């Protein structure tokens, strides 16, 4: 719990949900003001929290220097206007779901919060439920294997709405949780069907189906026309299943089913009737944890788990589902333009595990596999049959050609090129009988390194910036910046420029790249430097596109 030195939170709206936020923030010692126009709601607040000020003036809240945080629980149609004003007034902002109703408004809020350095958090309550936190851990550590399907049912009789349909009322929390379980990435397509029975054009029941890269499917069924209450989330993986039933007593809320099938003759799946295993989860109130998380994020200047971009992703899925609902259930695909959106592409045959991090603009092609806890930057390309192990860190603009496996312990910096079928390792002396999983050796590919086809890189070494490993070479020792390595075992055969051309020294010792005109010099024995451009600086735009082939320049 944060050390609160003053009651600096203003709650905007003390109605159906606002009164719950008032209780949570007050219990944390943070509630200072409640802004509410309803006399009945104000009277209730004053009786329950006599130490908390009340006002009907939002302008008064924004001008109050003692108020540094605003929690918005007003109608969703007002979220954008209220949040924008609070951010511009220099306040950190918590907004109850949804972030707002329009994508362009959500994008504007995310950009505004980032530009002003303010915290923007969305109230996706389930993300802070201890059982959901445990579910994320189970998925991330691989206890369920590869996630195949996720199903969420949120059913009840009432409360009937006329201002928003069941999709917008019930589904945001489930969408938020599902996206978090699948690596915070958007689905490739969304279909939604439903019908309005009680109020014209207000769907009482909807079924939303989301398809993700790697042939993962998630389904959300929500309705307020059901004779009993059900709040159940089921995850099916290759190695196990997990069920979160929020209507059960705490000790029974989360159940794990291990090894639910076997394969006869290696081909025929046979179900195994296994007993569920209750998962012990420390008891805690999700709403209080959520409010505490907001206070800590503001204090420590850290992004909250459900920050603006996360709220924007949920809104994008809601928007796709609504458009599909209005279009009779036709599939709707995301329009990637928003900050924080997961905008990488994975071919349908590729597998991107949940808890893998993949940057925008990255493309993952046929039969590739990115494992859980791998971190990949932006604008990378992974060719056919590539594999990235968990724990691997890869920078931006990295090109990995066909049939390359990158093992745990490997760090690949920006602008690295790994040629077809090159071999990387992570244990110097591997034996099948000896487990060395805790002894993986670190191999570092520094910025701009090129590794040719079929080359082998023995683990535990560093390949310097812009080094060039010839096709078929076997490298077992550290490589200097710009070094050209050839043969088995690989030996240095000169220097290569940043543009990939062999360098020859002139009478004054200066080497000039035939393509770029950049000059290089060996400043000390075995140390080459570019005289015109720092090694960490990006290439000027004029030098980013090749104009002549290697043979033309060589001639």
Buried (B, 14 or more C-beta within 10 A) or exposed (E): EBEBEEBBBBBBBBBEBBBBBBBBBBBBBBBBBBBBEEEEBBEBBBEEBEEBBBBEEBEBBBEBEEBBBBBBBBBBEBBBBBBBBBBEBEBBBBBBBBBBBBBEBBBBBBEBBBEBEBBBBBBBBBBBBBBBBBBBEBBBEBBBBBBBBBBBBBBBEEEEBEEBBBBBBBBBBBBBBBBBBBBBBBBBBBBBBBEEEEEEEBBBBBBBBBBBBBBBBBBBBBBBBBEEEBBBBBBBBEEBBBBBBBEBEEEEBBBBBBEBEEEEEEEEEEEEEBEBEEBEBEEBBBBBBBBBBBBBBBBEEEBBBBBBBBBBBBBBBBBBBBEBBEEEBBBBEBEBEBEBBBBBBBBEBBBBBBBBBBBBBBBBBBBBBBBBBBBBBBBBBBBBBBBBBBBBBBBBBBBBBBBBBBBBBBBBBBBBBBBBBBBBBBBEEEEEEEEEEEEBBEBBBBBBBBBBBBBBBBBBBBBBBBBBBBBBBBBBEEBBBBBBBBEEEBEBBBBBBBBBBBBEBEEEEEBBBBBBEBBBBBEEEEEBBBEEBEBEEEBEEEBEEEEEEBEEBEE
